Amino acid sequence: MSQHIEIEFKNLLTQEEFFKLSSYFTFKPEDFRKQVNHYFDTPSFTLKSHGCALRIREKAGTFELTLKQPANTGLLETNQTISIEQVQAVMKTGTIPSGIVYSALENIIQDSDSITYFGTLSTERAEKNYKAGLIVLDHSTYLSTEDFEIEYEVTDANLGQEVFKSLLKQMHIPLRKTDNKIMRFYNQKQLELDSK
């Protein structure tokens, strides 16, 4: 169980830009690893309305329950390792296991039993140390869509922003306002619910 501040810069990419960056960073197909995120909120999007996100990440046979909340700089991530049985309970009934994430959720929503499974986002991810941080290329599929993204994870926000903008400029990639994955997922979910 842990909490930490996440500082990252991100930019959506076209498929062509994604392949150009893969080549620039010399990523090979085997460098991409699959991770699966299961997303949750209340039916009325309570967490989203507070700028928060709740997910279970499945990676290399382990499961981590994560709550992301706005912080002064970046996002406060609260993480808790959970078992496959707990994963199944959250997905089926919305029951959050006791622990650091449950405690943090109690401050946001009145009734944690109203948590609902919204869907799954799968990402093929490659990462590499780059200058003062970690460069990440993601190809994600979720609901009825897919997208491509570059992320730059850093500990120094000012230096990170400078390096990130410089890289995009060097690669002739326009800076695009980019929500994080869960917000893109939520927006797509809302779009699909509204079109029914």
C-alpha positions as protocol buffer text, in pm:
chain_id: "A"
residue {
  index: 1
  type: MET
  ca { x: 0 y: 0 z: 0 }
}
residue {
  index: 2
  type: SER
  ca { x: 135 y: 340 z: -89 }
}
residue {
  index: 3
  type: GLN
  ca { x: 65 y: 697 z: -184 }
}
residue {
  index: 4
  type: HIS
  ca { x: 270 y: 913 z: -418 }
}
residue {
  index: 5
  type: ILE
  ca { x: 240 y: 1219 z: -637 }
}
residue {
  index: 6
  type: GLU
  ca { x: 236 y: 1141 z: -1010 }
}
residue {
  index: 7
  type: ILE
  ca { x: 375 y: 1409 z: -1242 }
}
residue {
  index: 8
  type: GLU
  ca { x: 343 y: 1328 z: -1607 }
}
residue {
  index: 9
  type: PHE
  ca { x: 304 y: 1505 z: -1937 }
}
residue {
  index: 10
  type: LYS
  ca { x: 100 y: 1341 z: -2209 }
}
residue {
  index: 11
  type: ASN
  ca { x: 4 y: 1396 z: -2568 }
}
residue {
  index: 12
  type: LEU
  ca { x: -230 y: 1207 z: -2796 }
}
residue {
  index: 13
  type: LEU
  ca { x: -68 y: 1089 z: -3118 }
}
residue {
  index: 14
  type: THR
  ca { x: -178 y: 985 z: -3461 }
}
residue {
  index: 15
  type: GLN
  ca { x: -91 y: 628 z: -3555 }
}
residue {
  index: 16
  type: GLU
  ca { x: 179 y: 763 z: -3785 }
}
residue {
  index: 17
  type: GLU
  ca { x: 333 y: 975 z: -3504 }
}
residue {
  index: 18
  type: PHE
  ca { x: 320 y: 673 z: -3274 }
}
residue {
  index: 19
  type: PHE
  ca { x: 523 y: 463 z: -3520 }
}
residue {
  index: 20
  type: LYS
  ca { x: 764 y: 752 z: -3580 }
}
residue {
  index: 21
  type: LEU
  ca { x: 832 y: 779 z: -3204 }
}
residue {
  index: 22
  type: SER
  ca { x: 859 y: 398 z: -3170 }
}
residue {
  index: 23
  type: SER
  ca { x: 1130 y: 408 z: -3432 }
}
residue {
  index: 24
  type: TYR
  ca { x: 1302 y: 713 z: -3275 }
}
residue {
  index: 25
  type: PHE
  ca { x: 1322 y: 536 z: -2936 }
}
residue {
  index: 26
  type: THR
  ca { x: 1417 y: 206 z: -3108 }
}
residue {
  index: 27
  type: PHE
  ca { x: 1125 y: 15 z: -2955 }
}
residue {
  index: 28
  type: LYS
  ca { x: 1078 y: -333 z: -3098 }
}
residue {
  index: 29
  type: PRO
  ca { x: 743 y: -519 z: -3092 }
}
residue {
  index: 30
  type: GLU
  ca { x: 867 y: -731 z: -2800 }
}
residue {
  index: 31
  type: ASP
  ca { x: 929 y: -414 z: -2594 }
}
residue {
  index: 32
  type: PHE
  ca { x: 553 y: -358 z: -2569 }
}
residue {
  index: 33
  type: ARG
  ca { x: 387 y: -518 z: -2267 }
}
residue {
  index: 34
  type: LYS
  ca { x: 15 y: -555 z: -2210 }
}
residue {
  index: 35
  type: GLN
  ca { x: -155 y: -403 z: -1910 }
}
residue {
  index: 36
  type: VAL
  ca { x: -527 y: -406 z: -1841 }
}
residue {
  index: 37
  type: ASN
  ca { x: -716 y: -138 z: -1650 }
}
residue {
  index: 38
  type: HIS
  ca { x: -1067 y: -197 z: -1516 }
}
residue {
  index: 39
  type: TYR
  ca { x: -1248 y: 133 z: -1444 }
}
residue {
  index: 40
  type: PHE
  ca { x: -1513 y: 212 z: -1185 }
}
residue {
  index: 41
  type: ASP
  ca { x: -1733 y: 504 z: -1077 }
}
residue {
  index: 42
  type: THR
  ca { x: -2083 y: 558 z: -947 }
}
residue {
  index: 43
  type: PRO
  ca { x: -2365 y: 552 z: -1205 }
}
residue {
  index: 44
  type: SER
  ca { x: -2381 y: 934 z: -1175 }
}
residue {
  index: 45
  type: PHE
  ca { x: -2001 y: 973 z: -1230 }
}
residue {
  index: 46
  type: THR
  ca { x: -1936 y: 1104 z: -875 }
}
residue {
  index: 47
  type: LEU
  ca { x: -1562 y: 1035 z: -891 }
}
residue {
  index: 48
  type: LYS
  ca { x: -1526 y: 1199 z: -1233 }
}
residue {
  index: 49
  type: SER
  ca { x: -1710 y: 1508 z: -1107 }
}
residue {
  index: 50
  type: HIS
  ca { x: -1446 y: 1540 z: -830 }
}
residue {
  index: 51
  type: GLY
  ca { x: -1161 y: 1496 z: -1082 }
}
residue {
  index: 52
  type: CYS
  ca { x: -1091 y: 1150 z: -937 }
}
residue {
  index: 53
  type: ALA
  ca { x: -1050 y: 809 z: -1096 }
}
residue {
  index: 54
  type: LEU
  ca { x: -1070 y: 453 z: -964 }
}
residue {
  index: 55
  type: ARG
  ca { x: -913 y: 157 z: -1141 }
}
residue {
  index: 56
  type: ILE
  ca { x: -779 y: -192 z: -1096 }
}
residue {
  index: 57
  type: ARG
  ca { x: -463 y: -253 z: -1299 }
}
residue {
  index: 58
  type: GLU
  ca { x: -374 y: -606 z: -1402 }
}
residue {
  index: 59
  type: LYS
  ca { x: -8 y: -642 z: -1489 }
}
residue {
  index: 60
  type: ALA
  ca { x: 214 y: -951 z: -1493 }
}
residue {
  index: 61
  type: GLY
  ca { x: -33 y: -1152 z: -1283 }
}
residue {
  index: 62
  type: THR
  ca { x: -72 y: -893 z: -1005 }
}
residue {
  index: 63
  type: PHE
  ca { x: -365 y: -662 z: -930 }
}
residue {
  index: 64
  type: GLU
  ca { x: -346 y: -309 z: -794 }
}
residue {
  index: 65
  type: LEU
  ca { x: -642 y: -97 z: -686 }
}
residue {
  index: 66
  type: THR
  ca { x: -567 y: 273 z: -746 }
}
residue {
  index: 67
  type: LEU
  ca { x: -750 y: 594 z: -664 }
}
residue {
  index: 68
  type: LYS
  ca { x: -621 y: 906 z: -839 }
}
residue {
  index: 69
  type: GLN
  ca { x: -710 y: 1246 z: -691 }
}
residue {
  index: 70
  type: PRO
  ca { x: -612 y: 1600 z: -787 }
}
residue {
  index: 71
  type: ALA
  ca { x: -308 y: 1738 z: -601 }
}
residue {
  index: 72
  type: ASN
  ca { x: -134 y: 2078 z: -605 }
}
residue {
  index: 73
  type: THR
  ca { x: 110 y: 1940 z: -862 }
}
residue {
  index: 74
  type: GLY
  ca { x: 6 y: 1630 z: -1056 }
}
residue {
  index: 75
  type: LEU
  ca { x: -215 y: 1364 z: -906 }
}
residue {
  index: 76
  type: LEU
  ca { x: -216 y: 1190 z: -569 }
}
residue {
  index: 77
  type: GLU
  ca { x: -214 y: 816 z: -635 }
}
residue {
  index: 78
  type: THR
  ca { x: -330 y: 583 z: -359 }
}
residue {
  index: 79
  type: ASN
  ca { x: -237 y: 221 z: -440 }
}
residue {
  index: 80
  type: GLN
  ca { x: -328 y: -108 z: -278 }
}
residue {
  index: 81
  type: THR
  ca { x: -240 y: -460 z: -393 }
}
residue {
  index: 82
  type: ILE
  ca { x: -547 y: -686 z: -398 }
}
residue {
  index: 83
  type: SER
  ca { x: -619 y: -1054 z: -468 }
}
residue {
  index: 84
  type: ILE
  ca { x: -801 y: -1200 z: -769 }
}
residue {
  index: 85
  type: GLU
  ca { x: -1098 y: -1277 z: -539 }
}
residue {
  index: 86
  type: GLN
  ca { x: -1115 y: -911 z: -435 }
}
residue {
  index: 87
  type: VAL
  ca { x: -1094 y: -807 z: -802 }
}
residue {
  index: 88
  type: GLN
  ca { x: -1390 y: -1032 z: -885 }
}
residue {
  index: 89
  type: ALA
  ca { x: -1590 y: -892 z: -591 }
}
residue {
  index: 90
  type: VAL
  ca { x: -1528 y: -530 z: -698 }
}
residue {
  index: 91
  type: MET
  ca { x: -1623 y: -607 z: -1058 }
}
residue {
  index: 92
  type: LYS
  ca { x: -1936 y: -802 z: -963 }
}
residue {
  index: 93
  type: THR
  ca { x: -2072 y: -610 z: -664 }
}
residue {
  index: 94
  type: GLY
  ca { x: -1872 y: -285 z: -642 }
}
residue {
  index: 95
  type: THR
  ca { x: -1752 y: -384 z: -294 }
}
residue {
  index: 96
  type: ILE
  ca { x: -1420 y: -210 z: -228 }
}
residue {
  index: 97
  type: PRO
  ca { x: -1192 y: -407 z: 7 }
}
residue {
  index: 98
  type: SER
  ca { x: -1096 y: -236 z: 331 }
}
residue {
  index: 99
  type: GLY
  ca { x: -767 y: -50 z: 327 }
}
residue {
  index: 100
  type: ILE
  ca { x: -609 y: 278 z: 223 }
}
residue {
  index: 101
  type: VAL
  ca { x: -817 y: 315 z: -99 }
}
residue {
  index: 102
  type: TYR
  ca { x: -1147 y: 246 z: 80 }
}
residue {
  index: 103
  type: SER
  ca { x: -1058 y: 509 z: 344 }
}
residue {
  index: 104
  type: ALA
  ca { x: -976 y: 768 z: 77 }
}
residue {
  index: 105
  type: LEU
  ca { x: -1301 y: 689 z: -111 }
}
residue {
  index: 106
  type: GLU
  ca { x: -1507 y: 748 z: 204 }
}
residue {
  index: 107
  type: ASN
  ca { x: -1403 y: 1114 z: 188 }
}
residue {
  index: 108
  type: ILE
  ca { x: -1536 y: 1148 z: -169 }
}
residue {
  index: 109
  type: ILE
  ca { x: -1854 y: 944 z: -196 }
}
residue {
  index: 110
  type: GLN
  ca { x: -2118 y: 881 z: 67 }
}
residue {
  index: 111
  type: ASP
  ca { x: -2187 y: 518 z: -16 }
}
residue {
  index: 112
  type: SER
  ca { x: -1899 y: 311 z: -149 }
}
residue {
  index: 113
  type: ASP
  ca { x: -2151 y: 35 z: -230 }
}
residue {
  index: 114
  type: SER
  ca { x: -2263 y: 247 z: -525 }
}
residue {
  index: 115
  type: ILE
  ca { x: -1937 y: 178 z: -710 }
}
residue {
  index: 116
  type: THR
  ca { x: -2006 y: 24 z: -1053 }
}
residue {
  index: 117
  type: TYR
  ca { x: -1778 y: -148 z: -1305 }
}
residue {
  index: 118
  type: PHE
  ca { x: -1770 y: 66 z: -1623 }
}
residue {
  index: 119
  type: GLY
  ca { x: -1544 y: -135 z: -1849 }
}
residue {
  index: 120
  type: THR
  ca { x: -1189 y: -227 z: -1940 }
}
residue {
  index: 121
  type: LEU
  ca { x: -907 y: -49 z: -2121 }
}
residue {
  index: 122
  type: SER
  ca { x: -617 y: -257 z: -2257 }
}
residue {
  index: 123
  type: THR
  ca { x: -283 y: -95 z: -2330 }
}
residue {
  index: 124
  type: GLU
  ca { x: 24 y: -215 z: -2515 }
}
residue {
  index: 125
  type: ARG
  ca { x: 302 y: -14 z: -2345 }
}
residue {
  index: 126
  type: ALA
  ca { x: 674 y: 36 z: -2404 }
}
residue {
  index: 127
  type: GLU
  ca { x: 888 y: 252 z: -2176 }
}
residue {
  index: 128
  type: LYS
  ca { x: 1245 y: 379 z: -2161 }
}
residue {
  index: 129
  type: ASN
  ca { x: 1448 y: 616 z: -1946 }
}
residue {
  index: 130
  type: TYR
  ca { x: 1487 y: 947 z: -2126 }
}
residue {
  index: 131
  type: LYS
  ca { x: 1678 y: 1246 z: -1991 }
}
residue {
  index: 132
  type: ALA
  ca { x: 1523 y: 1333 z: -1651 }
}
residue {
  index: 133
  type: GLY
  ca { x: 1234 y: 1087 z: -1660 }
}
residue {
  index: 134
  type: LEU
  ca { x: 1058 y: 790 z: -1816 }
}
residue {
  index: 135
  type: ILE
  ca { x: 918 y: 805 z: -2169 }
}
residue {
  index: 136
  type: VAL
  ca { x: 613 y: 585 z: -2232 }
}
residue {
  index: 137
  type: LEU
  ca { x: 439 y: 495 z: -2558 }
}
residue {
  index: 138
  type: ASP
  ca { x: 86 y: 353 z: -2527 }
}
residue {
  index: 139
  type: HIS
  ca { x: -159 y: 204 z: -2773 }
}
residue {
  index: 140
  type: SER
  ca { x: -492 y: 166 z: -2593 }
}
residue {
  index: 141
  type: THR
  ca { x: -820 y: -1 z: -2691 }
}
residue {
  index: 142
  type: TYR
  ca { x: -1141 y: 55 z: -2496 }
}
residue {
  index: 143
  type: LEU
  ca { x: -1516 y: 43 z: -2552 }
}
residue {
  index: 144
  type: SER
  ca { x: -1558 y: 109 z: -2927 }
}
residue {
  index: 145
  type: THR
  ca { x: -1238 y: 310 z: -2982 }
}
residue {
  index: 146
  type: GLU
  ca { x: -857 y: 313 z: -2969 }
}
residue {
  index: 147
  type: ASP
  ca { x: -591 y: 579 z: -2925 }
}
residue {
  index: 148
  type: PHE
  ca { x: -215 y: 636 z: -2927 }
}
residue {
  index: 149
  type: GLU
  ca { x: -29 y: 840 z: -2667 }
}
residue {
  index: 150
  type: ILE
  ca { x: 311 y: 948 z: -2541 }
}
residue {
  index: 151
  type: GLU
  ca { x: 366 y: 1010 z: -2168 }
}
residue {
  index: 152
  type: TYR
  ca { x: 666 y: 1152 z: -1989 }
}
residue {
  index: 153
  type: GLU
  ca { x: 683 y: 1069 z: -1617 }
}
residue {
  index: 154
  type: VAL
  ca { x: 907 y: 1295 z: -1408 }
}
residue {
  index: 155
  type: THR
  ca { x: 981 y: 1414 z: -1056 }
}
residue {
  index: 156
  type: ASP
  ca { x: 1057 y: 1775 z: -1156 }
}
residue {
  index: 157
  type: ALA
  ca { x: 754 y: 1935 z: -1326 }
}
residue {
  index: 158
  type: ASN
  ca { x: 938 y: 2234 z: -1477 }
}
residue {
  index: 159
  type: LEU
  ca { x: 1228 y: 2037 z: -1623 }
}
residue {
  index: 160
  type: GLY
  ca { x: 991 y: 1764 z: -1741 }
}
residue {
  index: 161
  type: GLN
  ca { x: 769 y: 2009 z: -1925 }
}
residue {
  index: 162
  type: GLU
  ca { x: 1070 y: 2166 z: -2096 }
}
residue {
  index: 163
  type: VAL
  ca { x: 1208 y: 1827 z: -2210 }
}
residue {
  index: 164
  type: PHE
  ca { x: 865 y: 1705 z: -2323 }
}
residue {
  index: 165
  type: LYS
  ca { x: 784 y: 2015 z: -2530 }
}
residue {
  index: 166
  type: SER
  ca { x: 1132 y: 2006 z: -2685 }
}
residue {
  index: 167
  type: LEU
  ca { x: 1088 y: 1641 z: -2788 }
}
residue {
  index: 168
  type: LEU
  ca { x: 750 y: 1708 z: -2950 }
}
residue {
  index: 169
  type: LYS
  ca { x: 891 y: 2009 z: -3135 }
}
residue {
  index: 170
  type: GLN
  ca { x: 1192 y: 1809 z: -3255 }
}
residue {
  index: 171
  type: MET
  ca { x: 958 y: 1533 z: -3384 }
}
residue {
  index: 172
  type: HIS
  ca { x: 717 y: 1787 z: -3544 }
}
residue {
  index: 173
  type: ILE
  ca { x: 425 y: 1669 z: -3329 }
}
residue {
  index: 174
  type: PRO
  ca { x: 174 y: 1935 z: -3225 }
}
residue {
  index: 175
  type: LEU
  ca { x: 102 y: 1975 z: -2853 }
}
residue {
  index: 176
  type: ARG
  ca { x: -255 y: 1852 z: -2795 }
}
residue {
  index: 177
  type: LYS
  ca { x: -467 y: 1896 z: -2483 }
}
residue {
  index: 178
  type: THR
  ca { x: -480 y: 1539 z: -2356 }
}
residue {
  index: 179
  type: ASP
  ca { x: -693 y: 1399 z: -2073 }
}
residue {
  index: 180
  type: ASN
  ca { x: -560 y: 1100 z: -1882 }
}
residue {
  index: 181
  type: LYS
  ca { x: -675 y: 752 z: -1988 }
}
residue {
  index: 182
  type: ILE
  ca { x: -953 y: 720 z: -1738 }
}
residue {
  index: 183
  type: MET
  ca { x: -1103 y: 1056 z: -1835 }
}
residue {
  index: 184
  type: ARG
  ca { x: -1087 y: 957 z: -2203 }
}
residue {
  index: 185
  type: PHE
  ca { x: -1251 y: 628 z: -2108 }
}
residue {
  index: 186
  type: TYR
  ca { x: -1523 y: 809 z: -1905 }
}
residue {
  index: 187
  type: ASN
  ca { x: -1588 y: 1057 z: -2187 }
}
residue {
  index: 188
  type: GLN
  ca { x: -1622 y: 773 z: -2439 }
}
residue {
  index: 189
  type: LYS
  ca { x: -1850 y: 583 z: -2198 }
}
residue {
  index: 190
  type: GLN
  ca { x: -2069 y: 893 z: -2155 }
}
residue {
  index: 191
  type: LEU
  ca { x: -2078 y: 942 z: -2533 }
}
residue {
  index: 192
  type: GLU
  ca { x: -2187 y: 582 z: -2588 }
}
residue {
  index: 193
  type: LEU
  ca { x: -2449 y: 602 z: -2309 }
}
residue {
  index: 194
  type: ASP
  ca { x: -2587 y: 927 z: -2454 }
}
residue {
  index: 195
  type: SER
  ca { x: -2613 y: 781 z: -2804 }
}
residue {
  index: 196
  type: LYS
  ca { x: -2833 y: 490 z: -2689 }
}
